[in-house]
Amino acid sequence: MHTSVFIALGANLPHERFGSPRRTLEAALEELARRGVTIVGLSSWYRTAPMPASDQPWYVNAVAEIASERSADALLAELHAVEAAFGRARTVPNAARPVDLDLIDFKGEIASGGPRRATLPHPRMAERAFVLLPLADLAPHWRHPVSGLSVQALIAALPPGQAIEREG
């Protein structure tokens, strides 16, 4: 059982106040810190093609390790509150967005979720290069709480065709 909490960050639209997607995500991390969330570590930044493939702009993605006294559900609500404060409107799945904050692992807990409840670990994280590659940067010894597979094994099993590149 591990004790770390990880969130995935993503954006592919500029924000009117903060500018580029990366700067917007940095501002979202600053906002989380103002709200009592400690940023323990941050992966490299990545540029990734939209999934599923579309004509949307490429995303900027990273993974942060955080610490918070909140429960998983309260933390998820705080992530959604920051998204809303930054102009995220949840309309259609996979829509372009100025900020996306996903709770991907909360201390290795397993939860089935529900309305306003966290599903843990994030149900699609093991299929997404834009989560797994940054996670491997930050926590190379991490293991999936359900499958027990290492982050490297999950990366090796990713389906082909997910364009991703580390930013300078």
C-alpha positions, 0 to 999 in steps of 0.5 A, spaced: 500 500 500 502 506 498 501 513 501 502 518 495 496 521 491 497 523 484 493 528 479 494 528 472 493 535 469 492 537 462 489 543 457 489 544 450 486 551 450 489 558 452 486 561 458 484 569 457 487 570 463 493 565 464 495 564 457 498 558 454 495 551 456 502 550 460 501 557 464 494 555 465 496 549 468 501 552 472 496 557 475 492 551 477 497 548 481 498 555 484 491 555 486 491 548 489 496 550 493 492 556 495 487 552 497 491 547 502 494 542 497 501 541 497 505 540 491 510 534 493 513 533 486 511 535 478 513 530 472 516 533 466 511 537 461 509 533 455 505 535 448 500 530 446 495 528 441 488 529 442 485 522 444 481 520 441 484 523 434 481 529 432 482 536 429 483 539 436 490 542 438 495 538 442 494 538 449 500 539 454 500 534 460 503 532 466 502 529 473 503 532 480 504 528 486 500 532 492 499 531 499 492 533 502 488 532 509 482 531 504 478 525 503 479 522 496 472 525 495 473 532 498 479 532 494 476 530 487 470 536 489 476 541 490 479 539 483 472 540 480 472 547 483 479 549 481 477 547 474 470 551 474 474 557 477 478 556 471 473 556 466 472 548 465 465 547 462 463 539 462 459 539 456 461 533 451 466 527 453 473 529 450 472 536 449 477 541 448 479 544 455 483 550 458 484 545 464 483 538 466 485 535 473 484 528 474 485 524 481 488 518 478 491 515 484 489 516 492 494 512 496 492 506 493 485 506 494 480 502 490 473 505 490 467 504 485 465 512 485 458 514 483 455 521 483 460 526 486 464 520 488 471 518 486 473 512 482 480 510 484 484 509 481 482 513 475 479 508 470 482 509 464 489 511 466 492 505 464 490 506 457 493 513 456 500 515 455 499 522 457 498 519 464 503 514 464 509 517 461 509 523 466 507 518 472 513 514 470 517 520 470 515 522 477 514 515 480 518 510 477 516 504 482 509 506 482 504 500 481 497 500 479 493 498 485 488 493 482 492 490 477 499 490 481 502 492 474 508 496 474 508 503 471 513 500 466 509 494 464 503 499 463 507 503 458 509 497 454 502 495 454 499 501 451 495 501 444 499 504 439 498 510 436 498 515 442 503 521 439 506 524 445 513 528 446 516 531 452 517 538 452 524 542 452 
